[in-house]
Protein backbone atom coordinates (compact mmCIF):
# COMPACT_ATOMS: atom_id res chain seq x y z
CA UNK A 1 0.00 0.00 0.00
CA UNK A 2 2.82 2.36 0.97
CA UNK A 3 4.61 1.57 -2.30
CA UNK A 4 1.50 2.35 -4.35
CA UNK A 5 1.03 5.67 -2.57
CA UNK A 6 4.68 6.53 -3.06
CA UNK A 7 4.45 5.70 -6.76
CA UNK A 8 1.30 7.80 -7.16
CA UNK A 9 2.96 10.78 -5.52
CA UNK A 10 6.01 10.39 -7.76
CA UNK A 11 3.84 10.19 -10.86
CA UNK A 12 1.91 13.29 -9.77
CA UNK A 13 5.10 15.25 -9.20
CA UNK A 14 6.51 14.08 -12.51
CA UNK A 15 3.26 15.04 -14.29
CA UNK A 16 3.54 18.57 -12.89
CA UNK A 17 7.21 18.71 -13.89
CA UNK A 18 6.45 17.53 -17.43
CA UNK A 19 3.59 20.00 -17.83
CA UNK A 20 5.85 22.89 -16.83
CA UNK A 21 8.52 21.78 -19.28
CA UNK A 22 5.94 21.37 -22.05
CA UNK A 23 5.09 25.04 -21.78
CA UNK A 24 8.62 25.91 -22.87
CA UNK A 25 9.52 23.33 -25.48
CA UNK A 26 7.84 20.47 -27.37
CA UNK A 27 8.69 16.88 -26.48
CA UNK A 28 10.12 14.15 -28.66
CA UNK A 29 9.59 10.99 -26.61
CA UNK A 30 11.66 7.80 -26.62
CA UNK A 31 11.82 4.85 -24.27
CA UNK A 32 14.27 5.52 -21.43
CA UNK A 33 14.72 5.37 -17.68
CA UNK A 34 13.83 8.60 -15.92
CA UNK A 35 16.43 8.83 -13.22
CA UNK A 36 17.63 7.41 -9.95
CA UNK A 37 14.50 8.15 -7.93
CA UNK A 38 12.17 6.50 -10.46
CA UNK A 39 14.71 4.46 -12.36
CA UNK A 40 12.60 1.34 -12.27
CA UNK A 41 9.72 3.06 -14.08
CA UNK A 42 9.70 3.14 -17.89
CA UNK A 43 9.60 6.60 -19.48
CA UNK A 44 6.96 5.36 -21.95
CA UNK A 45 4.69 4.27 -19.12
CA UNK A 46 5.14 7.52 -17.24
CA UNK A 47 4.35 9.64 -20.31
CA UNK A 48 1.29 7.52 -21.16
CA UNK A 49 -0.12 8.25 -17.72
CA UNK A 50 0.84 11.92 -17.49
CA UNK A 51 1.64 14.24 -20.38
CA UNK A 52 0.11 12.06 -23.11
CA UNK A 53 -3.22 11.96 -21.30
CA UNK A 54 -3.71 15.64 -22.05
CA UNK A 55 -1.43 16.44 -25.00
CA UNK A 56 -0.85 14.84 -28.39
CA UNK A 57 2.25 12.66 -28.28
CA UNK A 58 4.33 11.14 -31.05
CA UNK A 59 3.12 7.65 -30.15
CA UNK A 60 -0.04 5.55 -30.08
CA UNK A 61 -2.93 6.19 -29.86
CA UNK A 62 -2.13 9.52 -31.53
CA UNK A 63 -0.22 7.66 -34.25
CA UNK A 64 -2.87 5.53 -36.02
CA UNK A 65 -1.16 4.22 -39.16
CA UNK A 66 -4.50 2.96 -40.41
CA UNK A 67 -3.80 1.92 -44.01
CA UNK A 68 -7.08 0.03 -44.26
CA UNK A 69 -8.88 3.21 -43.23
CA UNK A 70 -7.10 5.11 -46.01
CA UNK A 71 -8.05 2.41 -48.50
CA UNK A 72 -11.70 2.61 -47.38
CA UNK A 73 -11.82 6.41 -47.67
CA UNK A 74 -10.28 6.44 -51.14
CA UNK A 75 -12.60 3.72 -52.38
CA UNK A 76 -15.78 5.28 -51.00
CA UNK A 77 -15.21 9.03 -51.24
CA UNK A 78 -12.86 9.59 -54.17
CA UNK A 79 -14.19 9.38 -57.71
CA UNK A 80 -12.41 8.51 -60.95
CA UNK A 81 -8.93 8.00 -59.44
CA UNK A 82 -8.12 4.27 -59.62
CA UNK A 83 -4.39 4.99 -60.06
CA UNK A 84 -4.33 7.13 -56.92
CA UNK A 85 -6.07 4.38 -54.92
CA UNK A 86 -3.61 1.73 -56.01
CA UNK A 87 -0.34 3.67 -55.83
CA UNK A 88 -1.02 5.64 -52.66
CA UNK A 89 -2.23 2.73 -50.51
CA UNK A 90 0.72 0.56 -51.50
CA UNK A 91 3.28 3.36 -51.14
CA UNK A 92 2.14 4.39 -47.68
CA UNK A 93 1.50 0.83 -46.55
CA UNK A 94 5.01 -0.25 -47.56
CA UNK A 95 6.57 2.80 -45.91
CA UNK A 96 4.80 2.12 -42.62
CA UNK A 97 5.55 -1.61 -42.70
CA UNK A 98 9.27 -0.88 -43.03
CA UNK A 99 9.40 2.38 -41.14
CA UNK A 100 11.86 1.37 -38.43
CA UNK A 101 14.36 0.24 -41.06
CA UNK A 102 13.49 2.93 -43.61
CA UNK A 103 16.46 4.42 -45.47
CA UNK A 104 14.65 7.51 -46.80
CA UNK A 105 11.45 9.44 -46.23
CA UNK A 106 8.49 8.74 -48.49
CA UNK A 107 8.15 11.58 -51.02
CA UNK A 108 5.04 11.87 -53.19
CA UNK A 109 4.03 14.43 -55.79
CA UNK A 110 0.34 14.79 -56.76
CA UNK A 111 -0.46 16.26 -60.19
CA UNK A 112 -3.76 17.07 -61.89
CA UNK A 113 -6.20 19.80 -62.76
CA UNK A 114 -8.19 21.66 -60.13
CA UNK A 115 -11.03 19.74 -58.49
CA UNK A 116 -9.67 16.23 -59.06
CA UNK A 117 -9.09 15.53 -55.35
CA UNK A 118 -5.47 16.32 -54.47
CA UNK A 119 -6.24 18.23 -51.24
CA UNK A 120 -9.05 15.84 -50.47
CA UNK A 121 -6.63 12.90 -50.59
CA UNK A 122 -3.91 14.63 -48.57
CA UNK A 123 -6.50 15.10 -45.80
CA UNK A 124 -7.31 11.38 -46.00
CA UNK A 125 -3.63 10.57 -45.60
CA UNK A 126 -3.43 12.75 -42.48
CA UNK A 127 -6.56 11.12 -41.05
CA UNK A 128 -5.13 7.66 -41.61
CA UNK A 129 -1.83 8.50 -39.89
CA UNK A 130 -2.90 10.58 -36.89
CA UNK A 131 -5.75 10.52 -34.41
CA UNK A 132 -6.13 14.29 -34.83
CA UNK A 133 -5.95 14.07 -38.61
CA UNK A 134 -5.07 17.21 -40.53
CA UNK A 135 -5.17 19.15 -37.23
CA UNK A 136 -2.38 17.07 -35.73
CA UNK A 137 0.64 19.07 -34.59
CA UNK A 138 2.71 16.53 -36.51
CA UNK A 139 1.13 17.60 -39.81
CA UNK A 140 2.92 20.55 -41.35
CA UNK A 141 0.97 22.12 -44.24
CA UNK A 142 2.20 24.95 -46.47
CA UNK A 143 0.40 26.93 -49.15
CA UNK A 144 1.74 29.41 -51.68
CA UNK A 145 1.00 32.30 -49.31
CA UNK A 146 3.34 30.96 -46.62
CA UNK A 147 6.93 32.13 -46.18
CA UNK A 148 9.37 29.30 -46.87
CA UNK A 149 12.68 31.08 -46.32
CA UNK A 150 13.48 28.93 -43.27
CA UNK A 151 12.05 25.73 -44.71
CA UNK A 152 15.00 23.48 -43.85
CA UNK A 153 15.04 24.73 -40.26
CA UNK A 154 11.27 24.26 -39.97
CA UNK A 155 11.49 20.70 -41.28
CA UNK A 156 14.32 19.89 -38.89
CA UNK A 157 12.43 21.23 -35.88
CA UNK A 158 9.27 19.34 -36.82
CA UNK A 159 11.17 16.08 -37.26
CA UNK A 160 12.94 16.69 -33.97
CA UNK A 161 9.53 16.87 -32.30
CA UNK A 162 8.29 13.76 -34.10
CA UNK A 163 10.18 11.62 -36.60
CA UNK A 164 6.85 10.37 -37.98
CA UNK A 165 5.74 13.79 -39.25
CA UNK A 166 3.76 14.56 -42.42
CA UNK A 167 4.64 17.55 -44.62
CA UNK A 168 2.15 18.81 -47.23
CA UNK A 169 3.04 21.54 -49.73
CA UNK A 170 0.03 22.86 -51.64
CA UNK A 171 -0.06 25.01 -54.79
CA UNK A 172 3.62 24.45 -55.47
CA UNK A 173 3.23 25.76 -59.01
CA UNK A 174 2.64 29.20 -57.40
CA UNK A 175 5.76 29.04 -55.21
CA UNK A 176 9.15 30.51 -55.96
CA UNK A 177 11.48 28.39 -58.09
CA UNK A 178 14.20 26.67 -56.09
CA UNK A 179 12.39 27.02 -52.76
CA UNK A 180 12.71 23.30 -52.08
CA UNK A 181 16.40 22.98 -52.97
CA UNK A 182 17.36 23.53 -49.33
CA UNK A 183 15.72 20.25 -48.28
CA UNK A 184 17.01 17.94 -51.02
CA UNK A 185 19.53 16.30 -48.70
CA UNK A 186 16.77 15.71 -46.13
CA UNK A 187 14.71 13.72 -48.66
CA UNK A 188 17.50 11.47 -49.91
CA UNK A 189 18.64 8.02 -48.76
CA UNK A 190 20.10 7.79 -45.24
CA UNK A 191 18.84 11.30 -44.57
CA UNK A 192 20.12 11.83 -41.04
CA UNK A 193 21.80 15.00 -39.89
CA UNK A 194 23.34 15.59 -36.45
CA UNK A 195 20.73 13.64 -34.56
CA UNK A 196 17.83 14.37 -36.93
CA UNK A 197 16.31 11.34 -38.64
CA UNK A 198 14.10 12.20 -41.63
CA UNK A 199 13.69 8.64 -42.96
CA UNK A 200 10.38 8.02 -41.17
CA UNK A 201 8.63 11.17 -42.40
CA UNK A 202 6.28 11.59 -45.38
CA UNK A 203 6.40 14.56 -47.78
CA UNK A 204 3.57 15.34 -50.24
CA UNK A 205 3.70 17.99 -52.97
CA UNK A 206 0.40 19.13 -54.56
CA UNK A 207 0.36 20.83 -57.94
CA UNK A 208 -1.91 21.64 -60.88
CA UNK A 209 1.13 21.34 -63.16
CA UNK A 210 0.86 18.73 -65.93
CA UNK A 211 -2.91 18.60 -65.43
CA UNK A 212 -3.65 19.62 -69.01
CA UNK A 213 -1.05 17.20 -70.38
CA UNK A 214 -2.48 14.36 -68.28
CA UNK A 215 -5.96 15.12 -69.63
CA UNK A 216 -4.74 15.08 -73.24
CA UNK A 217 -2.90 11.80 -72.71
CA UNK A 218 -5.98 10.21 -71.17
CA UNK A 219 -8.13 11.38 -74.08
CA UNK A 220 -5.69 9.92 -76.60
CA UNK A 221 -5.71 6.58 -74.76
CA UNK A 222 -9.50 6.50 -74.62
CA UNK A 223 -9.81 7.56 -78.27
CA UNK A 224 -7.59 4.59 -79.13
CA UNK A 225 -10.04 2.24 -77.45
CA UNK A 226 -8.50 1.93 -73.99
CA UNK A 227 -10.73 1.89 -70.94
CA UNK A 228 -10.09 4.71 -68.48
CA UNK A 229 -10.05 2.32 -65.52
CA UNK A 230 -7.40 0.16 -67.20
CA UNK A 231 -4.85 2.95 -67.54
CA UNK A 232 -1.77 2.70 -65.33
CA UNK A 233 0.73 4.87 -63.49
CA UNK A 234 3.28 4.30 -66.23
CA UNK A 235 0.98 6.00 -68.74
CA UNK A 236 1.24 9.32 -66.91
CA UNK A 237 4.12 9.39 -64.43
CA UNK A 238 6.74 10.73 -66.82
CA UNK A 239 4.28 13.38 -68.04
CA UNK A 240 3.73 14.51 -64.44
CA UNK A 241 7.46 14.60 -63.74
CA UNK A 242 8.28 16.64 -66.85
CA UNK A 243 5.37 18.96 -66.15
CA UNK A 244 6.63 19.68 -62.64
CA UNK A 245 10.18 20.23 -63.87
CA UNK A 246 9.34 22.49 -66.82
CA UNK A 247 6.53 24.65 -65.42
CA UNK A 248 7.48 27.82 -63.57
CA UNK A 249 6.93 27.21 -59.87
CA UNK A 250 8.38 25.52 -56.82
CA UNK A 251 9.70 22.49 -58.72
CA UNK A 252 10.86 24.32 -61.85
CA UNK A 253 14.32 22.99 -62.72
CA UNK A 254 14.40 21.76 -59.14
CA UNK A 255 17.24 19.76 -57.62
CA UNK A 256 14.54 17.66 -55.96
CA UNK A 257 13.58 16.28 -59.36
CA UNK A 258 17.14 16.17 -60.69
CA UNK A 259 18.22 14.21 -57.59
CA UNK A 260 15.36 11.70 -58.06
CA UNK A 261 14.24 11.90 -54.43
CA UNK A 262 10.52 11.97 -55.35
CA UNK A 263 9.40 8.35 -55.14
CA UNK A 264 6.07 8.59 -56.97
CA UNK A 265 4.61 11.20 -59.31
CA UNK A 266 0.91 10.40 -58.92
CA UNK A 267 -1.52 11.56 -61.65
CA UNK A 268 -5.01 12.71 -60.72
CA UNK A 269 -7.06 12.07 -63.85
CA UNK A 270 -9.56 14.67 -65.09
CA UNK A 271 -13.16 13.90 -64.19
CA UNK A 272 -15.93 13.00 -66.60
CA UNK A 273 -19.54 14.08 -66.14
CA UNK A 274 -20.36 10.74 -64.48
CA UNK A 275 -17.83 11.45 -61.76
CA UNK A 276 -19.12 14.99 -61.21
CA UNK A 277 -22.61 13.52 -60.90
CA UNK A 278 -21.38 11.32 -58.05
CA UNK A 279 -19.97 14.39 -56.28
CA UNK A 280 -23.28 16.21 -56.69
CA UNK A 281 -25.29 13.24 -55.43
CA UNK A 282 -23.09 12.96 -52.34
CA UNK A 283 -23.44 16.67 -51.57
CA UNK A 284 -27.22 16.49 -52.01
CA UNK A 285 -27.42 13.58 -49.56
CA UNK A 286 -25.40 15.59 -47.04
CA UNK A 287 -27.06 18.98 -47.56
CA UNK A 288 -30.72 18.29 -48.39
CA UNK A 289 -31.47 14.53 -48.52
CA UNK A 290 -35.08 15.11 -49.58
CA UNK A 291 -33.84 16.55 -52.89
CA UNK A 292 -31.34 13.77 -53.63
CA UNK A 293 -32.86 12.58 -56.92
CA UNK A 294 -31.39 11.86 -60.33
CA UNK A 295 -33.46 14.71 -61.74
CA UNK A 296 -31.96 17.25 -59.36
CA UNK A 297 -28.45 15.88 -59.92
CA UNK A 298 -28.92 16.46 -63.65
CA UNK A 299 -30.15 20.02 -63.14
CA UNK A 300 -27.18 20.94 -60.95
CA UNK A 301 -24.75 19.27 -63.35
CA UNK A 302 -25.88 21.51 -66.20
CA UNK A 303 -25.14 24.58 -64.10
CA UNK A 304 -21.98 23.38 -62.38
CA UNK A 305 -19.97 21.62 -65.08
CA UNK A 306 -17.97 23.16 -67.89
CA UNK A 307 -15.70 21.21 -70.25
CA UNK A 308 -11.97 21.58 -70.79
CA UNK A 309 -10.35 21.93 -74.21
CA UNK A 310 -10.61 18.17 -74.82
CA UNK A 311 -14.41 18.55 -74.67
CA UNK A 312 -14.44 15.26 -72.77
CA UNK A 313 -13.55 16.18 -69.18
CA UNK A 314 -14.71 18.65 -66.57
CA UNK A 315 -12.77 21.89 -66.42
CA UNK A 316 -13.05 22.21 -62.64
CA UNK A 317 -13.90 18.70 -61.43
CA UNK A 318 -15.79 18.78 -58.13
CA UNK A 319 -14.21 22.05 -56.98
CA UNK A 320 -17.35 24.20 -56.90
CA UNK A 321 -19.93 21.51 -56.27
CA UNK A 322 -20.63 22.06 -52.57
CA UNK A 323 -21.68 25.69 -52.99
CA UNK A 324 -23.66 24.94 -56.15
CA UNK A 325 -25.61 22.30 -54.23
CA UNK A 326 -26.13 24.61 -51.24
CA UNK A 327 -27.53 27.29 -53.53
CA UNK A 328 -29.83 24.84 -55.32
CA UNK A 329 -31.15 23.42 -52.04
CA UNK A 330 -31.78 26.90 -50.65
CA UNK A 331 -33.65 27.94 -53.78
CA UNK A 332 -35.86 24.85 -53.77
CA UNK A 333 -36.62 25.14 -50.07
CA UNK A 334 -37.62 28.78 -50.51
CA UNK A 335 -39.95 27.83 -53.34
CA UNK A 336 -41.53 25.16 -51.17
CA UNK A 337 -42.05 27.54 -48.25
CA UNK A 338 -43.91 30.02 -50.49
CA UNK A 339 -46.46 27.47 -51.63
C-alpha positions in Angstrom: 0.0 0.0 0.0 2.8 2.4 1.0 4.6 1.6 -2.3 1.5 2.3 -4.3 1.0 5.7 -2.6 4.7 6.5 -3.1 4.4 5.7 -6.8 1.3 7.8 -7.2 3.0 10.8 -5.5 6.0 10.4 -7.8 3.8 10.2 -10.9 1.9 13.3 -9.8 5.1 15.3 -9.2 6.5 14.1 -12.5 3.3 15.0 -14.3 3.5 18.6 -12.9 7.2 18.7 -13.9 6.4 17.5 -17.4 3.6 20.0 -17.8 5.8 22.9 -16.8 8.5 21.8 -19.3 5.9 21.4 -22.0 5.1 25.0 -21.8 8.6 25.9 -22.9 9.5 23.3 -25.5 7.8 20.5 -27.4 8.7 16.9 -26.5 10.1 14.1 -28.7 9.6 11.0 -26.6 11.7 7.8 -26.6 11.8 4.8 -24.3 14.3 5.5 -21.4 14.7 5.4 -17.7 13.8 8.6 -15.9 16.4 8.8 -13.2 17.6 7.4 -10.0 14.5 8.2 -7.9 12.2 6.5 -10.5 14.7 4.5 -12.4 12.6 1.3 -12.3 9.7 3.1 -14.1 9.7 3.1 -17.9 9.6 6.6 -19.5 7.0 5.4 -21.9 4.7 4.3 -19.1 5.1 7.5 -17.2 4.4 9.6 -20.3 1.3 7.5 -21.2 -0.1 8.2 -17.7 0.8 11.9 -17.5 1.6 14.2 -20.4 0.1 12.1 -23.1 -3.2 12.0 -21.3 -3.7 15.6 -22.1 -1.4 16.4 -25.0 -0.9 14.8 -28.4 2.3 12.7 -28.3 4.3 11.1 -31.0 3.1 7.6 -30.1 0.0 5.5 -30.1 -2.9 6.2 -29.9 -2.1 9.5 -31.5 -0.2 7.7 -34.3 -2.9 5.5 -36.0 -1.2 4.2 -39.2 -4.5 3.0 -40.4 -3.8 1.9 -44.0 -7.1 0.0 -44.3 -8.9 3.2 -43.2 -7.1 5.1 -46.0 -8.1 2.4 -48.5 -11.7 2.6 -47.4 -11.8 6.4 -47.7 -10.3 6.4 -51.1 -12.6 3.7 -52.4 -15.8 5.3 -51.0 -15.2 9.0 -51.2 -12.9 9.6 -54.2 -14.2 9.4 -57.7 -12.4 8.5 -60.9 -8.9 8.0 -59.4 -8.1 4.3 -59.6 -4.4 5.0 -60.1 -4.3 7.1 -56.9 -6.1 4.4 -54.9 -3.6 1.7 -56.0 -0.3 3.7 -55.8 -1.0 5.6 -52.7 -2.2 2.7 -50.5 0.7 0.6 -51.5 3.3 3.4 -51.1 2.1 4.4 -47.7 1.5 0.8 -46.5 5.0 -0.3 -47.6 6.6 2.8 -45.9 4.8 2.1 -42.6 5.6 -1.6 -42.7 9.3 -0.9 -43.0 9.4 2.4 -41.1 11.9 1.4 -38.4 14.4 0.2 -41.1 13.5 2.9 -43.6 16.5 4.4 -45.5 14.7 7.5 -46.8 11.4 9.4 -46.2 8.5 8.7 -48.5 8.2 11.6 -51.0 5.0 11.9 -53.2 4.0 14.4 -55.8 0.3 14.8 -56.8 -0.5 16.3 -60.2 -3.8 17.1 -61.9 -6.2 19.8 -62.8 -8.2 21.7 -60.1 -11.0 19.7 -58.5 -9.7 16.2 -59.1 -9.1 15.5 -55.3 -5.5 16.3 -54.5 -6.2 18.2 -51.2 -9.0 15.8 -50.5 -6.6 12.9 -50.6 -3.9 14.6 -48.6 -6.5 15.1 -45.8 -7.3 11.4 -46.0 -3.6 10.6 -45.6 -3.4 12.7 -42.5 -6.6 11.1 -41.1 -5.1 7.7 -41.6 -1.8 8.5 -39.9 -2.9 10.6 -36.9 -5.8 10.5 -34.4 -6.1 14.3 -34.8 -5.9 14.1 -38.6 -5.1 17.2 -40.5 -5.2 19.2 -37.2 -2.4 17.1 -35.7 0.6 19.1 -34.6 2.7 16.5 -36.5 1.1 17.6 -39.8 2.9 20.6 -41.4 1.0 22.1 -44.2 2.2 25.0 -46.5 0.4 26.9 -49.2 1.7 29.4 -51.7 1.0 32.3 -49.3 3.3 31.0 -46.6 6.9 32.1 -46.2 9.4 29.3 -46.9 12.7 31.1 -46.3 13.5 28.9 -43.3 12.0 25.7 -44.7 15.0 23.5 -43.9 15.0 24.7 -40.3 11.3 24.3 -40.0 11.5 20.7 -41.3 14.3 19.9 -38.9 12.4 21.2 -35.9 9.3 19.3 -36.8 11.2 16.1 -37.3 12.9 16.7 -34.0 9.5 16.9 -32.3 8.3 13.8 -34.1 10.2 11.6 -36.6 6.9 10.4 -38.0 5.7 13.8 -39.3 3.8 14.6 -42.4 4.6 17.5 -44.6 2.1 18.8 -47.2 3.0 21.5 -49.7 0.0 22.9 -51.6 -0.1 25.0 -54.8 3.6 24.5 -55.5 3.2 25.8 -59.0 2.6 29.2 -57.4 5.8 29.0 -55.2 9.2 30.5 -56.0 11.5 28.4 -58.1 14.2 26.7 -56.1 12.4 27.0 -52.8 12.7 23.3 -52.1 16.4 23.0 -53.0 17.4 23.5 -49.3 15.7 20.3 -48.3 17.0 17.9 -51.0 19.5 16.3 -48.7 16.8 15.7 -46.1 14.7 13.7 -48.7 17.5 11.5 -49.9 18.6 8.0 -48.8 20.1 7.8 -45.2 18.8 11.3 -44.6 20.1 11.8 -41.0 21.8 15.0 -39.9 23.3 15.6 -36.5 20.7 13.6 -34.6 17.8 14.4 -36.9 16.3 11.3 -38.6 14.1 12.2 -41.6 13.7 8.6 -43.0 10.4 8.0 -41.2 8.6 11.2 -42.4 6.3 11.6 -45.4 6.4 14.6 -47.8 3.6 15.3 -50.2 3.7 18.0 -53.0 0.4 19.1 -54.6 0.4 20.8 -57.9 -1.9 21.6 -60.9 1.1 21.3 -63.2 0.9 18.7 -65.9 -2.9 18.6 -65.4 -3.7 19.6 -69.0 -1.0 17.2 -70.4 -2.5 14.4 -68.3 -6.0 15.1 -69.6 -4.7 15.1 -73.2 -2.9 11.8 -72.7 -6.0 10.2 -71.2 -8.1 11.4 -74.1 -5.7 9.9 -76.6 -5.7 6.6 -74.8 -9.5 6.5 -74.6 -9.8 7.6 -78.3 -7.6 4.6 -79.1 -10.0 2.2 -77.5 -8.5 1.9 -74.0 -10.7 1.9 -70.9 -10.1 4.7 -68.5 -10.1 2.3 -65.5 -7.4 0.2 -67.2 -4.8 3.0 -67.5 -1.8 2.7 -65.3 0.7 4.9 -63.5 3.3 4.3 -66.2 1.0 6.0 -68.7 1.2 9.3 -66.9 4.1 9.4 -64.4 6.7 10.7 -66.8 4.3 13.4 -68.0 3.7 14.5 -64.4 7.5 14.6 -63.7 8.3 16.6 -66.8 5.4 19.0 -66.2 6.6 19.7 -62.6 10.2 20.2 -63.9 9.3 22.5 -66.8 6.5 24.6 -65.4 7.5 27.8 -63.6 6.9 27.2 -59.9 8.4 25.5 -56.8 9.7 22.5 -58.7 10.9 24.3 -61.8 14.3 23.0 -62.7 14.4 21.8 -59.1 17.2 19.8 -57.6 14.5 17.7 -56.0 13.6 16.3 -59.4 17.1 16.2 -60.7 18.2 14.2 -57.6 15.4 11.7 -58.1 14.2 11.9 -54.4 10.5 12.0 -55.4 9.4 8.4 -55.1 6.1 8.6 -57.0 4.6 11.2 -59.3 0.9 10.4 -58.9 -1.5 11.6 -61.6 -5.0 12.7 -60.7 -7.1 12.1 -63.8 -9.6 14.7 -65.1 -13.2 13.9 -64.2 -15.9 13.0 -66.6 -19.5 14.1 -66.1 -20.4 10.7 -64.5 -17.8 11.5 -61.8 -19.1 15.0 -61.2 -22.6 13.5 -60.9 -21.4 11.3 -58.1 -20.0 14.4 -56.3 -23.3 16.2 -56.7 -25.3 13.2 -55.4 -23.1 13.0 -52.3 -23.4 16.7 -51.6 -27.2 16.5 -52.0 -27.4 13.6 -49.6 -25.4 15.6 -47.0 -27.1 19.0 -47.6 -30.7 18.3 -48.4 -31.5 14.5 -48.5 -35.1 15.1 -49.6 -33.8 16.5 -52.9 -31.3 13.8 -53.6 -32.9 12.6 -56.9 -31.4 11.9 -60.3 -33.5 14.7 -61.7 -32.0 17.2 -59.4 -28.5 15.9 -59.9 -28.9 16.5 -63.6 -30.2 20.0 -63.1 -27.2 20.9 -61.0 -24.7 19.3 -63.4 -25.9 21.5 -66.2 -25.1 24.6 -64.1 -22.0 23.4 -62.4 -20.0 21.6 -65.1 -18.0 23.2 -67.9 -15.7 21.2 -70.2 -12.0 21.6 -70.8 -10.4 21.9 -74.2 -10.6 18.2 -74.8 -14.4 18.6 -74.7 -14.4 15.3 -72.8 -13.6 16.2 -69.2 -14.7 18.7 -66.6 -12.8 21.9 -66.4 -13.1 22.2 -62.6 -13.9 18.7 -61.4 -15.8 18.8 -58.1 -14.2 22.1 -57.0 -17.4 24.2 -56.9 -19.9 21.5 -56.3 -20.6 22.1 -52.6 -21.7 25.7 -53.0 -23.7 24.9 -56.1 -25.6 22.3 -54.2 -26.1 24.6 -51.2 -27.5 27.3 -53.5 -29.8 24.8 -55.3 -31.2 23.4 -52.0 -31.8 26.9 -50.6 -33.6 27.9 -53.8 -35.9 24.8 -53.8 -36.6 25.1 -50.1 -37.6 28.8 -50.5 -40.0 27.8 -53.3 -41.5 25.2 -51.2 -42.1 27.5 -48.3 -43.9 30.0 -50.5 -46.5 27.5 -51.6 
